């Protein structure tokens, strides 16, 4: 069984577990500083007559062993220096991304292989600067004055927002560059100086001065110096969130980062920022910089777990790491805030496995799919023969797992924690079998359903006149669930063939294919006057993720083929506009079921239509259709009431 194991900086765990020692956390941290201890002691001596700043310095130092930076500081500085002219060039964001990726992999490879704890390299001057700047913002900014000392320590004080961030006086750089609108804001007696209004002024200025262009793979080292951050032209959500949080904190706006390692029904996760307003509200942004704080927050998503990135060490996580046999690298500096975003339950799961485990800890995993089957999202403990977990997000499919000393094994059947808090196990029963027709490998979201509905009322027509004045309707599509091919009864042959969209549909389709017998007939693509040449060609490009449609004309839109002479067409294939998670002709698929311990294959098949058919399928199980040809999105499902597929 495959699960994700994410490896982070190798830390001295005993140094973090001060609670199990007679030495205080502060003294433990100072011991870990080694040769850098005098720098930290100089900070403490600097604030000895200021109890509040001294307490802040102690907070930073005693939690510092869990934070880290690049070990080769000279090399990463060279990379940032090389990145700035690229970011300021006339290259497109994609070209800039590719250039920095080339520099990372070919010119300066390996910088990210080694890290060092901040406690060993931070300087007294930098830490004093950072503390003084943060205090000044807290004490002088009206939108920060509501913070308690403890809130200040987590929401404003930290000298860095994410790991590997440069010690480069980012507070000055970012506060100077992104404060123009704040200085010139129109005064009023209503919203001025509230946290909510202030963060929105700054957020909009950032948006006006940086480029938001996303990428997900093949990127260079993260841009974590202040000069590169403010010039960012491309990045993931976390990159723009990091820029936002650093800028907000530099201006005294209390902000933290929350993140879901995975959505409940999606292979990826997400990060966003949260502000703490003067009314005591914690307001998240939905996306990075693109959305206002406190507006709707992914109302259709399910969250198994949401964690807050903290500066303070989560001592329970350290205890787990020291005691556990598996030592899964859950982050030391995060806390569980799942209940802020969804309804949660503390659950006890029946353990059916008889396998001897190597520890008292158990794990809860969600289905990931693709290269990894199950991904861990939290740990719990085994009590009285049950796997016990806390604060688990509802309406998500889970599996309880344990470590036998060599690998992770299933402790339970897969189960769904329903919205009402009830647990339903999906138990395998192979005593009966059935046949199964499969149309998709992933649940259908609202956009896909709406695009599919546009087919209803569409027509397949043929004509011998270019203006279709003699058009004959061969097929009228009666519902959105189209067959793989429409059979055409044509004994005469026609030169012009088209798909004529229903009124209001814009003619939206992904692909249009005409078959003379078993092969695709070729001709000249044509379309209505309001259709662009580029759009028309997308109906015949073989790519299910591009689409034909007319932007300005929702009625009377059509696309088709001029064959030059009369052509007898026997079948027409219309691919609805979608996410290409319908069964795709030519792709190799595999149907699997979970037998209580692992996924079992029912064999691979190459799709010859938009339906996969399997016989001798166990009647009661959790199923998974895997595409071996392309794509990432795959979700397991069950069969309810004999025929209804229910996605999980």
C-alpha positions as CSV (number, residue, x, y, z in Angstrom):
1,X,0.0,0.0,0.0
2,X,1.4,3.4,-1.0
3,X,1.1,6.5,1.2
4,X,2.7,9.9,1.1
5,X,5.7,10.4,3.3
6,X,6.9,14.0,3.2
7,X,10.4,14.6,4.6
8,X,11.4,17.8,6.2
9,X,14.4,19.2,8.0
10,X,16.0,16.7,10.3
11,X,15.7,18.3,13.8
12,X,17.0,17.2,17.1
13,X,13.7,16.0,18.7
14,X,15.1,16.0,22.2
15,X,15.8,19.7,21.8
16,X,12.2,20.4,21.1
17,X,10.8,18.2,23.9
18,X,11.7,20.6,26.7
19,X,8.5,19.6,28.6
20,X,10.1,16.2,29.4
21,X,13.3,17.8,30.8
22,X,14.1,19.8,33.9
23,X,15.6,22.4,31.6
24,X,13.3,25.3,30.4
25,X,12.4,25.6,26.7
26,X,14.4,28.8,26.6
27,X,17.6,27.1,28.0
28,X,17.1,24.1,25.7
29,X,17.0,26.5,22.7
30,X,20.1,28.3,23.8
31,X,21.9,25.0,24.1
32,X,20.9,24.1,20.6
33,X,22.3,27.4,19.3
34,X,25.8,26.1,19.9
35,X,28.3,28.7,18.7
36,X,25.5,31.1,17.9
37,X,24.4,31.3,21.6
38,X,26.1,34.7,22.2
39,X,24.0,36.3,19.5
40,X,20.8,35.2,21.2
41,X,22.1,36.1,24.7
42,X,22.8,39.6,23.3
43,X,19.2,39.9,22.3
44,X,18.0,38.9,25.8
45,X,20.5,41.3,27.4
46,X,19.3,44.1,25.1
47,X,15.7,43.8,26.4
48,X,16.5,43.1,30.1
49,X,14.9,46.4,31.2
50,X,11.8,46.0,28.9
51,X,9.8,43.0,30.3
52,X,7.3,42.9,27.4
53,X,9.9,42.9,24.6
54,X,12.0,40.5,26.7
55,X,9.0,38.1,26.8
56,X,8.6,38.4,23.0
57,X,12.3,37.7,22.5
58,X,12.1,34.6,24.7
59,X,9.0,33.4,22.8
60,X,10.9,33.7,19.5
61,X,14.0,32.0,20.8
62,X,12.4,29.1,22.6
63,X,10.5,28.1,19.5
64,X,13.3,28.9,17.0
65,X,14.8,25.3,16.9
66,X,11.8,24.2,14.8
67,X,12.4,26.8,12.1
68,X,15.0,26.6,9.3
69,X,16.8,28.3,6.5
70,X,18.9,27.3,3.5
71,X,22.3,26.1,4.8
72,X,24.1,27.5,1.7
73,X,23.2,31.2,2.2
74,X,25.7,32.4,-0.3
75,X,24.3,30.2,-3.1
76,X,20.6,31.2,-2.4
77,X,21.7,34.9,-2.4
78,X,23.2,34.4,-5.8
79,X,20.0,32.8,-7.0
80,X,17.9,35.8,-5.8
81,X,20.3,38.2,-7.5
82,X,20.0,36.3,-10.7
83,X,16.2,36.2,-10.4
84,X,15.7,40.0,-10.1
85,X,16.7,40.9,-13.7
86,X,14.6,38.0,-15.0
87,X,11.6,39.2,-13.0
88,X,12.1,42.8,-14.3
89,X,12.6,41.7,-18.0
90,X,10.1,41.8,-20.8
91,X,9.8,38.1,-20.8
92,X,6.3,36.7,-20.3
93,X,5.5,35.2,-16.8
94,X,5.7,31.7,-18.4
95,X,9.1,32.5,-19.9
96,X,10.3,34.0,-16.6
97,X,9.2,30.9,-14.8
98,X,11.0,28.6,-17.3
99,X,14.2,30.7,-17.1
100,X,14.2,30.5,-13.3
101,X,13.5,26.8,-13.5
102,X,16.5,26.4,-15.8
103,X,18.8,28.4,-13.5
104,X,17.5,26.2,-10.6
105,X,18.1,22.8,-12.2
106,X,21.0,23.5,-14.6
107,X,23.0,26.4,-13.2
108,X,22.5,26.3,-9.4
109,X,21.2,22.8,-8.6
110,X,21.0,21.4,-5.1
111,X,20.7,24.5,-3.0
112,X,17.5,23.1,-1.4
113,X,19.2,19.8,-0.3
114,X,20.5,21.1,3.0
115,X,19.0,23.3,5.7
116,X,20.0,24.7,9.0
117,X,18.0,25.6,12.1
118,X,17.5,29.3,12.5
119,X,18.8,29.1,16.1
120,X,22.3,28.4,14.7
121,X,22.5,31.3,12.2
122,X,20.2,34.2,13.1
123,X,22.0,37.4,14.2
124,X,21.2,39.6,17.2
125,X,20.9,42.7,15.0
126,X,18.3,41.1,12.8
127,X,16.2,39.7,15.6
128,X,16.3,43.0,17.5
129,X,15.3,44.9,14.3
130,X,12.4,42.5,13.7
131,X,11.1,42.7,17.3
132,X,11.3,46.5,17.4
133,X,9.6,46.9,14.1
134,X,6.8,44.5,15.1
135,X,6.3,46.3,18.4
136,X,6.2,49.7,16.7
137,X,3.4,48.4,14.4
138,X,1.5,46.9,17.3
139,X,1.7,50.0,19.5
140,X,1.1,52.7,16.8
141,X,-1.2,51.2,14.3
142,X,-4.9,51.5,15.3
143,X,-5.8,48.4,13.4
144,X,-3.4,46.4,15.5
145,X,-4.1,47.9,19.0
146,X,-6.7,45.3,19.8
147,X,-4.2,42.4,20.0
148,X,-3.4,40.7,23.3
149,X,0.3,39.9,23.9
150,X,-0.3,36.2,23.0
151,X,-2.1,37.2,19.8
152,X,0.6,39.6,18.9
153,X,3.2,36.8,19.3
154,X,1.5,34.6,16.7
155,X,-0.2,37.1,14.3
156,X,2.4,39.8,14.0
157,X,5.7,39.2,15.8
158,X,7.5,36.3,13.9
159,X,10.6,37.3,12.0
160,X,9.5,35.1,9.1
161,X,6.3,33.8,7.7
162,X,7.4,30.6,6.0
163,X,10.4,28.4,6.3
164,X,13.5,29.2,4.1
165,X,12.5,32.9,4.1
166,X,15.4,35.3,4.0
167,X,16.6,37.4,7.0
168,X,16.5,40.5,4.8
169,X,14.6,43.3,6.6
170,X,11.5,42.4,4.6
171,X,9.3,44.5,7.0
172,X,10.9,47.7,5.7
173,X,11.0,46.7,2.0
174,X,7.4,45.6,1.8
175,X,5.9,48.2,4.0
176,X,7.5,51.0,2.0
177,X,6.6,49.5,-1.4
178,X,2.9,48.6,-0.7
179,X,1.8,51.5,1.5
180,X,1.0,54.3,-1.0
181,X,-2.8,53.8,-0.9
182,X,-2.8,53.4,2.9
183,X,-1.1,56.8,3.3
184,X,-3.5,58.5,0.9
185,X,-6.7,56.8,2.0
186,X,-9.8,59.0,2.2
187,X,-10.6,59.6,5.9
188,X,-14.0,58.9,7.3
189,X,-15.5,58.3,10.7
190,X,-16.9,54.9,9.7
191,X,-14.4,52.4,8.3
192,X,-11.1,54.2,8.6
193,X,-8.5,52.4,10.7
194,X,-10.5,49.2,11.0
195,X,-8.5,46.0,10.3
196,X,-11.0,44.9,7.6
197,X,-10.7,48.1,5.6
198,X,-7.0,48.4,6.1
199,X,-6.2,44.9,4.8
200,X,-8.4,45.5,1.7
201,X,-6.6,48.7,0.8
202,X,-3.2,47.0,1.1
203,X,-4.5,43.9,-0.8
204,X,-5.7,45.9,-3.7
205,X,-2.4,47.8,-3.9
206,X,-0.5,44.5,-4.0
207,X,-2.8,43.3,-6.8
208,X,-2.1,46.5,-8.8
209,X,1.7,46.1,-8.5
210,X,2.3,42.4,-9.0
211,X,1.4,39.8,-11.6
212,X,-0.8,36.9,-10.6
213,X,0.0,34.0,-12.9
214,X,-0.2,30.5,-11.6
215,X,2.0,27.5,-12.0
216,X,2.0,24.1,-10.4
217,X,5.0,22.1,-11.7
218,X,8.6,22.7,-12.9
219,X,9.3,25.9,-11.0
220,X,12.5,27.3,-9.6
221,X,13.4,27.9,-6.0
222,X,10.6,29.8,-4.2
223,X,11.1,33.6,-4.3
224,X,11.5,34.2,-0.5
225,X,13.7,37.3,-0.4
226,X,11.9,40.7,-0.1
227,X,13.3,42.1,-3.4
228,X,12.1,39.0,-5.3
229,X,8.8,38.7,-3.5
230,X,7.7,42.3,-4.4
231,X,8.6,41.6,-8.0
232,X,6.7,38.2,-8.2
233,X,5.2,37.5,-11.7
234,X,4.2,33.8,-11.3
235,X,3.6,31.4,-8.5
236,X,1.4,29.0,-6.6
237,X,-1.3,30.1,-4.1
238,X,1.2,29.7,-1.2
239,X,3.6,32.1,-2.9
240,X,1.0,34.9,-3.2
241,X,-0.3,34.1,0.3
242,X,3.3,34.5,1.6
243,X,3.7,37.8,-0.1
244,X,0.3,39.0,1.3
245,X,1.0,37.9,4.9
246,X,4.5,39.4,4.9
247,X,3.2,42.7,3.6
248,X,0.2,42.7,6.0
249,X,2.4,42.0,9.0
250,X,5.0,44.6,7.9
251,X,2.1,47.2,8.2
252,X,0.8,45.9,11.5
253,X,-2.1,43.9,10.1
254,X,-2.4,40.7,12.1
255,X,-2.4,37.7,9.8
256,X,-1.7,34.0,9.7
257,X,-1.7,31.2,7.1
258,X,-4.2,28.4,7.2
259,X,-3.9,25.4,4.9
260,X,-5.8,22.2,4.0
261,X,-3.3,19.4,3.1
262,X,-6.0,18.0,0.9
263,X,-9.6,18.8,0.0
264,X,-12.0,16.1,0.9
265,X,-12.6,15.0,-2.7
266,X,-9.6,16.3,-4.5
267,X,-6.0,15.2,-4.7
268,X,-4.5,18.6,-3.9
269,X,-4.6,21.1,-1.0
270,X,-4.8,24.8,-0.6
271,X,-3.3,27.7,1.5
272,X,-4.9,31.0,2.3
273,X,-4.5,33.8,4.8
274,X,-6.6,34.8,7.8
275,X,-6.9,38.2,9.5
276,X,-7.8,38.9,13.1
277,X,-10.1,42.0,13.1
278,X,-10.6,44.6,15.8
279,X,-14.0,42.9,16.4
280,X,-12.2,39.7,17.2
281,X,-13.3,38.0,14.0
282,X,-11.0,35.6,12.2
283,X,-11.7,36.2,8.5
284,X,-10.2,34.0,5.8
285,X,-9.6,34.9,2.2
286,X,-10.8,32.2,-0.2
287,X,-7.9,32.5,-2.6
288,X,-4.5,34.1,-2.2
289,X,-4.8,37.8,-3.0
290,X,-7.8,37.7,-5.3
291,X,-10.6,37.6,-2.8
292,X,-11.8,39.8,0.1
293,X,-11.5,38.5,3.6
294,X,-14.7,37.2,5.2
295,X,-16.6,36.5,2.0
296,X,-17.8,33.1,1.0
297,X,-15.3,30.3,1.6
298,X,-15.5,27.3,-0.7
299,X,-19.1,26.5,0.2
300,X,-19.0,23.3,-1.9
301,X,-15.7,21.9,-0.6
302,X,-15.2,19.3,2.1
303,X,-12.3,19.5,4.5
304,X,-10.9,16.5,6.3
305,X,-8.4,18.7,8.2
306,X,-7.4,22.4,8.2
307,X,-4.2,23.4,10.0
308,X,-2.9,26.8,11.0
309,X,0.8,27.5,10.4
310,X,2.1,28.8,13.8
311,X,5.5,30.1,14.9
312,X,5.0,28.3,18.3
313,X,6.0,24.6,18.5
314,X,3.1,22.2,18.8
315,X,4.5,20.2,21.8
316,X,2.0,17.4,21.3
317,X,3.4,16.8,17.8
318,X,6.9,16.6,19.3
319,X,5.8,14.0,21.8
320,X,4.3,12.0,19.0
321,X,7.5,12.1,16.9
322,X,9.6,11.0,19.9
323,X,7.3,8.2,20.9
324,X,6.1,7.0,17.5
325,X,7.7,4.1,15.6
326,X,6.5,5.4,12.3
327,X,7.6,9.0,13.0
328,X,5.4,10.5,10.2
329,X,6.7,14.0,9.6
330,X,3.6,16.0,10.7
331,X,4.7,19.6,10.9
332,X,5.9,20.7,14.4
333,X,4.6,24.3,13.9
334,X,0.9,24.0,13.1
335,X,-2.3,23.6,15.1
336,X,-5.7,22.1,14.2
337,X,-8.4,24.7,13.3
338,X,-10.7,22.4,11.3
339,X,-13.8,23.3,13.3
340,X,-13.5,26.9,12.0
341,X,-14.3,25.7,8.5
342,X,-16.5,22.7,8.8
343,X,-18.5,20.5,11.3
344,X,-16.2,18.0,13.0
345,X,-16.5,14.9,15.2
346,X,-14.4,13.0,17.6
347,X,-14.7,9.5,16.4
348,X,-13.9,5.9,17.5
349,X,-13.4,3.5,14.7
350,X,-13.8,-0.3,14.9
351,X,-10.5,-2.1,14.4
352,X,-11.0,-5.3,12.4
353,X,-7.3,-6.0,11.7
354,X,-5.6,-8.7,13.7
355,X,-2.1,-7.6,12.7
356,X,0.2,-6.7,15.6
357,X,1.1,-3.0,15.6
358,X,4.4,-1.5,16.5
359,X,3.0,1.5,18.5
360,X,0.0,2.9,20.2
361,X,-0.6,5.5,17.5
362,X,-3.0,5.1,14.6
363,X,-3.6,7.2,11.5
364,X,-6.5,8.5,9.6
365,X,-6.1,8.8,5.8
366,X,-8.1,10.1,2.9
367,X,-8.2,8.7,-0.6
368,X,-5.8,10.5,-2.9
369,X,-5.7,8.5,-6.1
370,X,-3.3,8.6,-9.0
371,X,0.2,7.8,-7.8
372,X,-0.8,7.6,-4.1
373,X,-3.8,5.6,-2.9
374,X,-4.2,6.9,0.7
375,X,-2.7,10.0,2.3
376,X,-2.4,10.6,6.0
377,X,-4.0,13.7,7.4
378,X,-3.7,13.1,11.2
379,X,-2.9,10.7,13.9
380,X,-4.8,9.4,16.9
381,X,-4.4,6.7,19.6
382,X,-5.7,3.2,20.1
383,X,-7.9,2.9,23.2
384,X,-9.8,-0.1,24.2
385,X,-9.4,-1.7,20.8
386,X,-10.6,1.3,18.9
387,X,-8.8,3.9,16.8
388,X,-9.7,7.2,18.3
389,X,-9.4,10.5,16.4
390,X,-10.3,14.1,17.2
391,X,-11.7,17.0,15.3
392,X,-12.4,15.1,12.0
393,X,-14.1,16.9,9.2
394,X,-17.5,15.5,8.2
395,X,-18.8,14.3,4.8
396,X,-15.4,12.8,3.8
397,X,-14.2,9.2,3.0
398,X,-11.6,7.9,5.4
399,X,-9.5,4.8,6.3
400,X,-8.0,4.1,9.7
401,X,-4.5,2.8,9.4
402,X,-1.7,1.5,11.7
403,X,2.0,0.8,11.5
404,X,3.2,-2.8,11.9
405,X,6.9,-1.9,12.0
406,X,7.4,-2.2,8.3
407,X,4.5,-0.5,6.6
408,X,1.1,1.1,7.1
409,X,-1.8,-1.4,7.1
410,X,-5.6,-1.0,7.1
411,X,-7.2,-1.1,10.5
412,X,-10.7,-0.6,9.4
413,X,-13.0,-0.8,6.4
414,X,-13.2,2.5,4.4
415,X,-15.8,4.7,6.0
416,X,-17.7,7.9,5.4
417,X,-18.2,10.3,8.3
418,X,-21.6,11.7,7.3
419,X,-22.8,15.3,7.8
420,X,-24.9,14.2,10.8
421,X,-21.9,12.6,12.5
422,X,-22.9,9.0,11.7
423,X,-20.2,6.6,10.4
424,X,-21.0,4.3,7.5
425,X,-18.5,1.5,6.8
426,X,-18.1,0.2,3.2
427,X,-17.6,-3.5,3.9
428,X,-16.4,-5.8,1.1
429,X,-18.7,-8.7,0.3
430,X,-17.5,-10.9,-2.6
431,X,-20.2,-13.6,-2.2
432,X,-22.3,-12.0,-5.0
433,X,-21.2,-10.4,-8.3
434,X,-22.8,-8.1,-10.8
435,X,-22.2,-6.4,-14.1
436,X,-21.2,-2.7,-14.1
437,X,-21.3,0.1,-16.7
438,X,-19.1,3.0,-15.9
439,X,-19.4,6.5,-17.6
440,X,-16.9,8.6,-15.6
441,X,-13.9,8.3,-13.3
442,X,-14.6,11.4,-11.2
443,X,-17.7,13.1,-9.8
444,X,-19.5,15.6,-11.9
445,X,-19.3,19.2,-10.6
446,X,-21.8,21.9,-11.3
447,X,-20.0,23.4,-14.3
448,X,-19.7,20.0,-16.0
449,X,-23.4,19.3,-15.4
450,X,-24.3,22.7,-16.8
451,X,-22.2,22.3,-19.9
452,X,-23.6,18.8,-20.5
453,X,-27.1,20.2,-20.3
454,X,-26.4,22.6,-23.2
455,X,-26.6,19.6,-25.5
456,X,-30.3,19.1,-24.9
457,X,-32.2,20.3,-27.9
458,X,-29.2,20.3,-30.2
459,X,-29.5,18.9,-33.7
460,X,-27.3,17.0,-36.2
461,X,-28.2,18.4,-39.6
462,X,-27.1,17.8,-43.3
463,X,-27.5,19.9,-46.4
464,X,-26.3,20.3,-50.0
465,X,-26.5,24.1,-49.9
466,X,-23.9,26.1,-48.0
467,X,-26.5,28.3,-46.3
468,X,-28.3,25.1,-45.1
469,X,-31.6,26.3,-46.6
470,X,-32.3,22.7,-47.5
471,X,-31.1,21.3,-44.1
472,X,-32.5,18.0,-43.0
473,X,-32.4,17.2,-39.2
474,X,-31.0,13.7,-38.8
475,X,-31.0,13.6,-34.9
476,X,-32.5,15.8,-32.2
477,X,-30.7,15.3,-28.9
478,X,-33.4,14.6,-26.3
479,X,-31.3,14.7,-23.1
480,X,-27.8,15.6,-21.9
481,X,-26.6,12.0,-21.6
482,X,-25.5,11.3,-25.1
483,X,-24.4,7.9,-26.5
484,X,-20.9,7.4,-27.7
485,X,-22.1,7.8,-31.3
486,X,-25.4,8.8,-32.9
487,X,-26.4,6.4,-35.7
488,X,-27.3,8.2,-38.9
489,X,-29.8,6.8,-41.4
490,X,-28.5,8.4,-44.6
491,X,-28.7,6.7,-48.0
492,X,-28.3,9.9,-50.1
493,X,-25.2,11.6,-48.9
494,X,-24.8,15.3,-48.2
495,X,-21.9,17.8,-48.7
496,X,-22.5,19.8,-45.5
497,X,-22.9,18.4,-42.1
498,X,-23.2,20.3,-38.8
499,X,-24.1,20.3,-35.1
500,X,-26.7,23.0,-34.6
501,X,-26.8,24.0,-30.9
502,X,-30.0,24.6,-29.0
503,X,-31.0,28.2,-28.3
504,X,-29.1,29.7,-25.3
505,X,-26.3,27.1,-25.6
506,X,-23.8,29.1,-27.6
507,X,-23.3,25.8,-29.5
508,X,-20.9,24.6,-26.8
509,X,-19.2,21.3,-27.5
510,X,-15.7,19.9,-27.0
511,X,-15.4,17.7,-30.1
512,X,-17.4,16.8,-33.2
513,X,-16.5,13.7,-35.3
514,X,-18.2,12.4,-38.4
515,X,-17.8,8.7,-39.4
516,X,-18.3,7.4,-42.9
517,X,-18.0,3.8,-41.7
518,X,-15.6,3.2,-38.9
519,X,-13.1,6.0,-39.7
520,X,-13.4,9.7,-39.1
521,X,-14.3,11.5,-42.3
522,X,-12.2,14.6,-43.0
523,X,-13.2,17.9,-44.7
524,X,-13.0,21.6,-44.2
525,X,-14.3,22.9,-40.8
526,X,-17.0,25.5,-41.1
527,X,-19.2,27.4,-38.6
528,X,-21.8,30.2,-38.3
529,X,-20.8,33.8,-39.0
530,X,-20.4,34.6,-35.3
531,X,-17.9,31.8,-34.8
532,X,-14.2,32.6,-35.0
533,X,-11.9,30.4,-37.0
534,X,-10.0,29.5,-33.9
535,X,-13.1,28.4,-32.1
536,X,-14.3,26.3,-35.1
537,X,-10.9,24.5,-35.2
538,X,-11.2,23.5,-31.6
539,X,-14.2,21.3,-32.4
540,X,-11.9,19.1,-34.5
541,X,-8.6,19.3,-32.7
542,X,-8.9,16.0,-30.8
543,X,-8.5,17.8,-27.5
544,X,-11.4,17.2,-25.1
545,X,-10.4,20.2,-22.9
546,X,-10.7,22.8,-25.7
547,X,-14.2,23.8,-26.9
548,X,-16.2,25.4,-29.6
549,X,-18.7,28.1,-28.8
550,X,-19.8,31.5,-29.9
551,X,-19.3,34.2,-27.3
552,X,-21.8,36.8,-28.4
553,X,-24.5,34.7,-30.0
554,X,-26.1,32.2,-27.6
555,X,-28.8,31.3,-30.2
556,X,-28.4,29.7,-33.6
557,X,-24.7,28.7,-33.1
558,X,-23.4,25.9,-35.2
559,X,-20.2,24.1,-36.3
560,X,-19.7,21.5,-39.0
561,X,-17.8,20.2,-41.9
562,X,-17.7,20.8,-45.7
563,X,-16.7,17.5,-47.4
564,X,-16.5,19.1,-50.8
565,X,-18.7,16.5,-52.3
566,X,-21.6,14.4,-51.1
567,X,-20.6,12.2,-48.2
568,X,-22.6,9.4,-46.6
569,X,-22.2,9.7,-42.8
570,X,-23.1,6.7,-40.7
571,X,-22.3,7.9,-37.2
572,X,-21.6,11.2,-35.4
573,X,-19.8,11.6,-32.1
574,X,-20.4,14.7,-30.0
575,X,-18.2,15.2,-27.0
576,X,-19.8,17.6,-24.5
577,X,-17.7,20.3,-23.0
578,X,-16.4,18.9,-19.7
579,X,-13.4,18.2,-17.5
580,X,-12.5,15.2,-19.7
581,X,-13.3,12.8,-16.9
582,X,-15.9,11.0,-18.9
583,X,-14.7,7.7,-20.3
584,X,-12.3,8.7,-23.1
585,X,-12.1,6.5,-26.2
586,X,-8.6,5.1,-26.5
587,X,-7.6,5.5,-22.9
588,X,-6.6,2.4,-20.9
589,X,-8.6,2.0,-17.7
590,X,-8.5,-0.3,-14.7
591,X,-11.4,-1.1,-12.3
592,X,-10.4,-1.8,-8.8
593,X,-12.2,-2.7,-5.6
594,X,-11.1,-2.5,-1.9
595,X,-11.2,-5.9,-0.3
596,X,-10.8,-4.7,3.2
597,X,-7.0,-4.6,3.1
598,X,-5.9,-3.4,-0.3
599,X,-7.1,-2.5,-3.8
600,X,-7.7,-5.5,-6.1
601,X,-7.7,-5.2,-9.9
602,X,-10.5,-6.4,-12.1
603,X,-8.4,-5.9,-15.2
604,X,-7.4,-3.2,-17.6
605,X,-9.4,-2.3,-20.7
606,X,-9.0,0.1,-23.5
607,X,-12.1,2.2,-24.0
608,X,-13.8,1.7,-27.3
609,X,-16.8,3.9,-26.4
610,X,-17.9,6.3,-23.7
611,X,-18.9,3.3,-21.5
612,X,-16.7,0.8,-19.7
613,X,-18.4,-2.5,-19.1
614,X,-17.2,-5.1,-16.5
615,X,-18.7,-8.4,-15.5
616,X,-18.2,-10.4,-12.3
617,X,-17.8,-7.3,-10.2
618,X,-18.3,-7.9,-6.4
619,X,-21.7,-6.5,-5.5
620,X,-20.7,-4.7,-2.3
621,X,-17.4,-2.8,-2.2
622,X,-15.7,0.5,-2.6
623,X,-14.7,0.9,-6.3
624,X,-12.1,3.0,-8.1
625,X,-11.6,3.5,-11.9
626,X,-8.0,4.4,-12.7
627,X,-7.0,6.0,-16.0
628,X,-3.5,4.8,-17.0
629,X,-3.3,7.0,-20.1
630,X,-3.9,10.6,-18.8
631,X,-5.4,12.8,-16.2
632,X,-5.2,13.1,-12.4
633,X,-8.7,13.3,-11.2
634,X,-10.0,10.0,-9.8
635,X,-12.5,9.3,-7.0
636,X,-13.8,6.1,-5.5
637,X,-17.5,5.3,-5.5
638,X,-20.1,2.9,-4.2
639,X,-23.2,1.6,-5.8
640,X,-26.4,2.4,-4.0
641,X,-29.8,0.8,-4.8
642,X,-28.3,-1.5,-7.4
643,X,-27.6,1.1,-10.1
644,X,-26.9,4.5,-8.6
645,X,-23.2,5.4,-8.5
646,X,-22.4,7.5,-5.4
647,X,-19.1,9.3,-5.5
648,X,-16.9,9.5,-2.4
